[in-house]
Amino acid sequence: MTTKRQLHLNAFLMSVGHHEAAWRLPETDPYADLDVEHFKNLARTAERGKLDSVFLADGPVLWNQVGRRPAGVLEPTVVLTALAGATERIGLIATASTTYNEPYNLARRFASLDIVSGGRAGWNIVTTAGLDAARNFNLDHLPAHKERYERAAEFVDVSLKLWDSWADDAVLADKENGVWGDSDKIYPPEHEGRFYRVAGALNVPRSAQGHPVLVQAGSSENGRNFAARYAEAVFTAHQTLADAQEFYDDLKRRAAEHGRDPDHVKILPGIVPVIGSTEAEAREKEAVLNGLIRPEYALPQLADLLGVAPEELRLDEQLPANLPEEDELEGHKSRRTLLVKLGRRENLTVREIIARFGGGRGHLTFAGTPVQVADAIQEWFEAGAADGFNIMPPVLPSGLTEFVDLVVPILQERGLFRTEYTGRTLREHYGLPRPANRRASTPIPV
């Protein structure tokens, strides 16, 4: 009997909402980005909706101008450790950079989160674009895009060796003979590569799910190759069904070429659902938010993404004809291409692009009733464009509550989404197998 394919839904939590002007609404708390109780309540809401996980983005740099939106970003694994104690089932995914960390420290941090949460951790692997971040780490220039991905590949390889440096049955706890662990079942990486040298075993044993779920967010050529090789879930951004289908088919094919089961790579585009009791109400909510954007803050960020000077952009004109090509840029390649294609395809002015970018930073923004939002999700899911979605509420907490209370029940009634959790680990939520220890000679059956 074949089990019906079901959606995977993650709650992407960002301070008081993904829309950059959400903090200006009367009902929002502009200090919530530093309030762990705010995030606990959001995680509990997402868990009430039986969502697969909550996800926190991150970067080792002060984002944007502090005048633009709440700019405080607590270190995500610290926040997720707090959320682990406030929830029971929902997965906990954090972003961390391979460019500005070391494998041993990061592998230990995620292994600890995985153990503390009972096997609910995931690592969103990023290479980090932007010269500002590089300058925070004793660098005068941003490492080349290709080199960042080469470094990331070795970083992940080392992390996997570290997570596999304990056999599942290495801990004996033999009180009678006074032997706590079996040293023959510890496997030091003894890794010497181009970027890293890591000798000793991790000081944290394997977790309930073997190791954290590996997540990736990047759609450039290098990003696709990396995801096909390593990722178990892929966070991506698309504006059209056709683009999403192309990405979905391409990445599944690449995963198969790496000898992987394509079903073990979950592709999850972002969607920013603006929900109203009527379509008109939803569009009015969206218009109010867009009307609160301050272009003087948004314009420099758009210019940086496009690789041009801000003065080259005119708010009420379309994008300049001659923009740098993707290959000429070292950061945010796929997002730059997405926005240029969007602007050209819909003949948008720079002001209109800023409104789209302010709501979802290139992710699909959809305004409609709960049924219309559910219809859009179902269409992409059934058309081979997604295995689920990264839900990005424009305003928090209200947008997440609306999605859980109004959209999730529709998806459940249609048999597209779980009504109860059937597992306890993030791997079980995603339908992923527990990885065998690749370094142990006799792995424990699971």
N, C-alpha and C positions, 0 to 999 in steps of 0.2 A: 504493500500500500504506500503510495507516494504522499508525503506530507505536503500540504499546500504551502507555497512560498509566502513568507510574511515579511512585512516591513521592519526595518531597524530605524529607530528614531533616537537621536541624541539631542540634548538640550545644550546649546552653546551659550554659556553665560558670560555676559560682558557688562560689568558695573550696573548701570540702571537701564541698559538696553543697547541694542546695536545701532539704532539711529543716533547720530551724533548730537542731535538736539533734544533727545529724550530727557536729559537732566533739567531742561528749562520748563517742562510741564509742571503745573501746580501740584500734581499728586506725587511727583518723584522726589526722592531724597538725594540731594547732590553730594552727600557724604557717604553713600552706601557702598562705594567702591572699596572702602576700608573697614567695612562692618562685617565680621564673619557671621553674625546672626542673619544678615541679609542673604548670604550665600547658603547657609544652612536651610533657611526657609525655602529658597528656590530649589535646592536639592530634594527636600521633602516633597515639594509639589511635583517635581519631575518623577520621583519615585511613586507617588500616588497615581500618576498616569502610566506607570509600568514602562517608562522609557528605558532604553538600553543603558544610557550613560549621561553624565554631565561632563562638559568639556570646558576647559579654561585655556585661552590663548596666552601667550607671553612673549616677551622680548627683552633683552638686556639693555634697554635704552628707554629714556623718557619719551613716550610717544607724543607726537604733535606739539602744538603750542598749548601751554597749560590753560590759556584762556578759552580754548575751543570746547573742551568736554572734560569730565572727570579723568584725571591722568594718573591717579594712584593705582598701581597694580601690585597686589600682594603676591609673593612667590607662590606659584600654583600648587606645588606639592605640599607646602605647608597648609594651604587652605584645604586641599583635598584630604589631608590627614584629619583635619577637624571635621570635614563632611563625612569621613568614614565612620566616625563615632556618632554622627547624627542620623545615619541612614543604615539600612540593612542589606539591600539588594542592588541598588543602582551602581553602574560602573562609574569609574572616576578617571578621566583622561586629562593629562596635563601636557602642555607644550614645553619642550626644552631643546636648546640649540646644541648641535654637534660642533659648531664653529667656536663657541665660547664656553665649553665645558671640557672636562676630562672623563674618559670612559669609566674609570674606577669609581669616582665620586658619584657620577650620574647613575650608573648601574646599581650602586648601593642604595641611593635615594629611592629609585623606583622599586627595587626589590623590597625595601622597607615598607613603602606605601602598599605594595601588593600584599605583604604579610599582615600588616595592620588592618587592612580592609577585608581580609579573607579571600583574596584573589580577585579583586575588582579593578585593578589598576591598568591603565593604558598610557603609552608614551607617544605623543604626537611629535614626530621627528622633523625638525626644521633645520635649515642651514643658515638662516638669518641673513637677510639682505640689508643694505644700508651702511653708509660710511660712518654715521653717528655711532652705531654699535661697535664697529671696528675700533674707533677712537677711544672707546671705553675699556679696551683690552690691549693697550700698548701697541696698537697698529696704526700706521699712517695711511693705509689704503685697504679697501675691501678686497679680500681674496677673490679670485676669479670664480665665476659661476661653476664651471666645470670642476675646478679644484675643490670647491666647497662640497660638491657631491662626492668626489673621490674620497675626501676626508670623512664625509658622513658614512660612506660604505664601510670603511675600515673601522670607524667608531662603533657602528652597529655590530660588525663581526666580533670586535673585542667584547662588547657588552654581552653578546650571546655566549661567548666563551666564559665570561664571568658568571652569568646566571646558570651555566651548566657546570660550574666548578665544584658543585656538590652533587653527589648522587642523591636520588630521592630517599634512599635508606642509609645515608651516611651517619645519621644520628642514631646511636644504639641505646643510650641512656641505661646502660647495664650497671645498675647499682651493686649487684652482688660481686661482680668482677672488677668494679671500679673503672669501667671503660665508657666514657661518654659518647665518643664518636670514632668511626673507623677511618683512620688516616689513609687507607688504601682506596677510599672512595672520595677523596678530594683530588681535584684535577686542576692544578695551577695552569693558567693560560700560557705562560712563558712565550708571550707574543712579542715579536719584533717585526715591525712593518715600516712603511714609509712615513707615517705620521705618529705612530704610538709604539711605545715599549711598555708592556704591562706583564710583570712576572708572576705575582702571587694570586692565589684564589681569593674570591670575594669572602668577606666575613659575615655574610648573610646567606642562609640556606635557600634552597629552591622553595617557591611558594606553592600554594594550592593549585594555581593554574600554570605552573611550570615557569613561566616568566611573563611579564606584562605584555598585553596586546600591543603590537607595533602598528602605529598609525602614521600616515604621511599626508602632507598637504602641499601639493605642488604639481602643476600640470604642464610645465615646460618639457622639452624632449628629455633633458637630464632627469627631471622629476618623474616622468613616466617610467623611465628605465629603472630608477631607484625603487619606485613603488612596486613595479612588477616583480622585482627581486626580493623585496623585504616586507612590504606593507600587508597587514591583515585587514585594515580598513583605510580608506582613502577619502579625505575631506577635499572637495573640489568645488569650483564655482562655474556655473553656466547660465547664460541668459536665454537660450533657446533649447527646445526639445532635440532638434537635430544635432546641435553641438554636444549635448549631453550623451546622445546615443553614440556619436562617433567616439567620444572619450571612453565610454563604457565598453564598447566593442574592442577598441584598441588596447585598453589596459588588460582586459580579460585575455585577449590573444597573447599579449606579451607575457603575462603570468604563466600561461600554458607553455610558452616557449622556454621558460625557466624551469619547467618540470613541476610546476605547482598546480593545484586544483583551483581553477578560476573561481569556484564557489567559495573558496576560503579567502577571497579578496573582496571585501564589502565596499561598494562605491556609494558615497553619501554626499551628494551636492548640498549646498546651503540654500535655505529658503527663509526669507523674512516675511512672515505672515502678518499682514495688517487686517485684523478681524473686526467686522461690524455686523450688526443685526440685519443690515441691508448692504448691498454693494455701494450705494451712495454714502452710507455712513462710514464704511471702511475707507472710501476714497477721500472723504472729508477729513478723517483722522490722519491719513497720509499727507494731505495737503497742509494741515496744521503743522505737522512735524517739519515738512520741507520748508515751510515759511519761516521757521525759527533758525534755519541754517544761516550762519554768517559767512558769506562768500570770501571775505578777506582772510579767513582762517583756512577755508577749504581749497582755495585756488593754489597756494604754494604746494600743498600736498599732491594735488592732481598734476601740477607741472613737474614735480619731482618724479612721479610715477611715469610720466610720458617722456622724461629726459629732455625737457625744454625749460627755458627761463619763464617765470610767471608772467612777465610782460609780453610774452609771445601769445598768450591766451586772452581772448576777448570774451567777456561773460555772455554777451548776446549774439555771438557769432559761433559758427561751427568750428571744429578742430582745424588747425592749420593743415594745409595739404601735405607739407613735407615734414613728417615726424621721423625721429630716429626709428630704425627697424628694431625688432626684438633682439636680434643678434648683436646689436650695438650696445645693449644694456647689460649690466651685471646683476641687477636685482629685480624681483617681481616681474619676471618676463611674461608669464602666462596671464597675470592680472592686467598688465599693460595692454596685451593683445586683445583681451576680452573687452576692455573699455573702448579701445579704438574701433573694434568691429561694431560694438553697440552704437557708438556715436555715428559712424558712417552709415550703418544699416538704417537707423531711424532718423537720420538727419537732425540729430540733437545739437542744441547749442551747448556751450561750455556750462552755462548756468543749469541746464537740464541734466547734463552729465553729473554735475556736482550733487544735484538732488538725488539721482540714482545712487551715486557713490556714497552719499551721506547716510542713506538708509541701509545699505548692505555691503558697501565696499566691493561691488562687483557681483555679489551673490544675487540670485533671483529674488526680487521683491514682488509680493503678490497681495493685492488688496481685494477682499471679498468677504462673503458670508462664510460661516463654518463649513457649509456644504460645498461651496466653491473651492475653498482651500483643500478640503478632502478630495474633491474631484481632481484638482491639479496634481496633488501628491499621487493619487491612484493612476492618473494618466501616465506620468513619467515612470512610475514603478512597473506598470504593465506593458509599457512600450519599450522596455529594455534600455532605459536611460539611468536607472538608479536602483540600488538595493534598499534604499531608505533615504532619510534626509537628516541633515544637521539643522535643527530648528533654531532659528536666530530671532527671538522676539525683539521687535523694535523698541519696546518699552518694558522694563522690569520693575516690579513683579507681574504687573497686570497682563502683559502679553503672554507670558508662560501659563498663567492661570487660565486665560481664555483658551489657549490651545489645548491644555489638558482637559478642561471641563466641557469644551464645545466641539473640538475637532476629533480628539482621540476616541470618544464614544462612537462617532460616525464610522471611523476606520475599524473599530472593534465590531460594530454591527455588520460591517461588510466582510468580516472574516479576514481582514488584512493586517490586523495587529493583535498581539496577545492581550488577554484579559487578566492573566496572572503570570507572574514569573514562574518559570519551570526549573530554573537553575539558580545558583548562587554566585557564580563567577561571571566576569565580563565575557570570557570565552564562551560560556554556555549561552549567554544572551545572544551572542553573534552566531551561534552554531558552529564554533570553531573547535577543532580537536585540541586536547592538551598536548603540547609538543614533548616528544621523548627527549631525554637528555642525550645529546649527540656525542658526548664524550664518555659516557658510562658504558661499560661492556655489557652489562645486564640490566637495562632499564626496567623499572617497575611497571607492570602492565596497568593501564588505566581504563 
